[in-house]
Amino acid sequence: AKGRASAGDGGGGTFTYHATSTQGTDGGLVFLPASGPGRFIRDGWTVLGFTGPVNVRWFGAKGNWDGSTGNDDAEAFNAALIAAFEGGAVEVPCGTYAISTTINFAYISQTLRGLSYGGEYGRPKLVWTGVVGGTMLKVGNGIHFPTIENLTLKGNAKADICLFLEALAGSSTMNPSLHRLTFQGYRTRGLVIG
């Protein structure tokens, strides 16, 4: 496939048709055919997870926010994190991604990695477009060993928190790995641990 919705949109790849599959669809790795039984499954997918990093563009993210219009990419980020399974990585190509609802890590040992070109200014940007007081990215209670790297999180003067690491009370086992992150335009704090 040359793209998810259109050729060159970043959602393309190689798929194999499995005539007897009844696997649930996820909008990025597993698709229903236009008619009839079976599934189109992205090469590299197994019932135990994808064999390499997944890309948010496979799930419909556009990264085309221009400051006033563009695709809301929050759902694509959440779908990619669910599809990446435990220990998987989600890659974010360069672009500016509008986020209107919280992005939640789904499993332990997941990685959310921006693919940048040319340092800080070439990093992918996630811009909050949701309600005033929201949280952009959350690593929930019991999600251990998350890695988040090479992203700019912009609260857009609306998000209270850019990144919330919700640790278990009295626990020190979250062990986050945070690299090359920039927090901008938040109302309360860029990073909250607790």
C-alpha positions as a printed NumPy array, in Angstrom:
array([[  0.   ,   0.   ,   0.   ],
       [  1.316,   3.45 ,  -0.903],
       [ -0.472,   5.171,   1.969],
       [ -3.167,   4.868,   4.609],
       [ -5.64 ,   7.39 ,   3.177],
       [ -3.617,   8.67 ,   0.21 ],
       [ -0.308,   7.885,  -1.468],
       [  2.678,   9.336,   0.395],
       [  0.866,  10.075,   3.685],
       [  3.327,   7.959,   5.698],
       [  0.82 ,   5.173,   6.358],
       [  1.86 ,   2.859,   3.551],
       [  3.743,  -0.399,   3.787],
       [  3.678,  -4.05 ,   2.856],
       [  0.616,  -6.085,   3.818],
       [ -0.281,  -9.735,   3.409],
       [ -3.841, -10.941,   2.949],
       [ -4.878, -13.681,   5.402],
       [ -8.13 , -15.196,   4.108],
       [ -9.162, -16.902,   7.361],
       [ -8.031, -14.269,   9.865],
       [-10.581, -12.783,  12.239],
       [ -8.022, -10.654,  14.083],
       [ -9.391,  -7.368,  15.446],
       [ -8.561,  -4.343,  13.338],
       [ -6.575,  -1.409,  14.709],
       [ -6.359,   1.059,  11.829],
       [ -2.596,   0.745,  11.399],
       [ -1.418,  -2.866,  11.452],
       [ -4.573,  -4.88 ,  10.714],
       [ -7.3  ,  -3.864,   8.226],
       [-10.56 ,  -5.327,   6.947],
       [-10.808,  -5.884,   3.191],
       [-13.377,  -3.771,   1.309],
       [-15.585,  -6.865,   1.114],
       [-15.458, -10.485,   2.14 ],
       [-13.682, -12.315,   4.959],
       [-10.074, -12.173,   6.116],
       [ -7.681,  -9.374,   7.012],
       [ -4.82 ,  -7.4  ,   5.49 ],
       [ -1.989,  -7.556,   8.025],
       [  1.13 ,  -5.37 ,   7.958],
       [  4.275,  -7.432,   7.489],
       [  6.028,  -7.759,  10.856],
       [  2.821,  -8.128,  12.89 ],
       [  2.404, -11.158,  15.178],
       [ -0.141, -11.968,  17.881],
       [  2.655, -11.198,  20.372],
       [  3.288,  -7.721,  18.977],
       [  4.92 ,  -5.948,  16.083],
       [  8.523,  -6.963,  15.399],
       [  9.811,  -3.397,  15.091],
       [  8.784,   0.157,  15.906],
       [  5.351,   1.336,  14.802],
       [  4.825,   4.754,  13.277],
       [  2.048,   7.17 ,  14.3  ],
       [  1.414,   7.943,  10.629],
       [  0.368,   4.306,  10.097],
       [ -2.591,   5.088,  12.376],
       [ -3.623,   8.289,  10.61 ],
       [ -1.527,  10.992,  12.288],
       [ -0.779,  13.824,   9.88 ],
       [  1.497,  16.22 ,  11.78 ],
       [  0.012,  19.086,   9.77 ],
       [ -1.023,  21.566,  12.496],
       [ -0.3  ,  25.097,  11.263],
       [ -1.34 ,  27.015,  14.38 ],
       [ -5.042,  27.216,  13.562],
       [ -6.036,  24.211,  11.448],
       [ -4.93 ,  20.636,  10.906],
       [ -5.674,  17.053,  11.819],
       [ -6.282,  16.101,  15.475],
       [ -3.677,  13.368,  15.957],
       [ -4.369,  12.294,  19.573],
       [ -6.366,   9.204,  18.585],
       [ -3.588,   8.045,  16.243],
       [ -0.984,   8.368,  19.031],
       [ -3.106,   6.352,  21.456],
       [ -3.815,   3.666,  18.831],
       [ -0.097,   3.384,  18.024],
       [  0.826,   2.992,  21.715],
       [ -1.78 ,   0.233,  22.112],
       [ -0.549,  -1.54 ,  18.959],
       [  3.104,  -1.324,  20.045],
       [  2.401,  -3.726,  22.937],
       [  4.683,  -4.147,  25.946],
       [  8.278,  -3.149,  25.248],
       [  7.43 ,  -1.677,  21.849],
       [  8.414,   1.639,  20.33 ],
       [  6.319,   4.292,  18.613],
       [  8.116,   6.588,  16.192],
       [  6.97 ,  10.138,  15.472],
       [  8.201,  11.646,  12.183],
       [  8.888,  15.376,  11.936],
       [  5.796,  17.526,  11.922],
       [  3.544,  19.512,  14.244],
       [  0.854,  17.296,  15.746],
       [ -2.371,  18.72 ,  17.2  ],
       [ -3.326,  16.89 ,  20.412],
       [ -6.821,  17.531,  21.841],
       [ -7.021,  14.661,  24.36 ],
       [ -4.428,  13.054,  26.614],
       [ -1.994,  10.582,  25.067],
       [ -1.641,   7.586,  27.415],
       [  1.131,   5.018,  27.545],
       [ -0.558,   1.602,  27.303],
       [  2.073,  -0.918,  28.489],
       [  5.322,  -1.151,  30.448],
       [  8.687,  -0.527,  28.798],
       [  7.245,   1.444,  25.886],
       [  9.162,   4.095,  23.97 ],
       [  7.773,   7.232,  22.323],
       [ 10.534,   8.521,  20.051],
       [ 10.615,  11.606,  17.875],
       [ 12.527,  11.258,  14.632],
       [ 14.328,  14.565,  14.227],
       [ 16.44 ,  16.206,  11.615],
       [ 18.825,  18.967,  12.591],
       [ 18.586,  19.19 ,  16.381],
       [ 15.938,  20.829,  18.55 ],
       [ 14.297,  22.808,  15.741],
       [ 13.83 ,  19.664,  13.649],
       [ 12.12 ,  17.744,  16.464],
       [  8.5  ,  16.675,  16.133],
       [  6.179,  18.993,  18.068],
       [  3.033,  17.992,  19.929],
       [  0.74 ,  21.014,  20.429],
       [ -2.185,  20.953,  22.869],
       [ -5.459,  21.971,  21.185],
       [ -7.787,  20.553,  23.858],
       [ -9.605,  22.172,  26.741],
       [ -7.906,  24.567,  29.139],
       [ -6.364,  22.644,  32.035],
       [ -5.633,  19.392,  30.196],
       [ -2.663,  17.017,  30.347],
       [ -0.864,  16.277,  27.072],
       [  1.011,  13.051,  27.776],
       [  0.484,  10.671,  30.684],
       [  2.402,   7.627,  31.864],
       [ -0.128,   6.05 ,  34.204],
       [  0.06 ,   4.295,  37.509],
       [  1.872,   0.957,  37.128],
       [  3.471,   1.709,  33.729],
       [  7.162,   1.114,  34.441],
       [ 10.307,   1.863,  32.417],
       [  8.835,   4.327,  29.899],
       [ 11.175,   6.056,  27.473],
       [ 10.251,   9.393,  25.932],
       [ 12.762,  11.133,  23.724],
       [ 13.355,  13.79 ,  21.135],
       [ 10.042,  15.678,  21.29 ],
       [  8.814,  19.198,  21.929],
       [  5.592,  19.36 ,  23.976],
       [  3.798,  22.71 ,  23.603],
       [  0.98 ,  23.424,  26.02 ],
       [ -0.25 ,  26.28 ,  23.817],
       [ -1.083,  28.29 ,  27.007],
       [ -3.948,  25.803,  27.549],
       [ -2.491,  22.549,  28.923],
       [ -1.731,  22.589,  32.635],
       [  0.788,  19.74 ,  32.3  ],
       [  2.854,  18.623,  29.31 ],
       [  4.068,  15.303,  30.787],
       [  2.595,  13.57 ,  33.846],
       [  4.461,  10.577,  35.291],
       [  1.94 ,   9.074,  37.706],
       [  3.964,   6.947,  40.129],
       [  2.424,   4.506,  42.583],
       [  2.282,   5.952,  46.083],
       [  5.498,   4.998,  47.872],
       [  6.937,   3.369,  44.745],
       [ 10.243,   4.241,  43.143],
       [ 10.085,   1.627,  40.391],
       [  8.751,   3.705,  37.487],
       [ 12.314,   4.411,  36.272],
       [ 11.486,   6.74 ,  33.381],
       [ 14.07 ,   7.471,  30.724],
       [ 13.617,  11.014,  29.381],
       [ 15.93 ,  12.44 ,  26.712],
       [ 15.958,  15.631,  24.616],
       [ 12.517,  16.895,  25.644],
       [ 11.404,  20.512,  25.499],
       [  8.353,  21.773,  27.398],
       [  6.796,  25.059,  26.226],
       [  3.656,  27.09 ,  26.862],
       [  2.249,  25.094,  29.784],
       [  0.01 ,  26.713,  32.413],
       [  1.222,  24.935,  35.561],
       [  4.243,  22.683,  35.   ],
       [  5.962,  21.055,  32.053],
       [  6.794,  17.869,  33.955],
       [  4.938,  16.431,  36.947],
       [  6.084,  13.333,  38.838],
       [  3.811,  11.965,  41.493]])
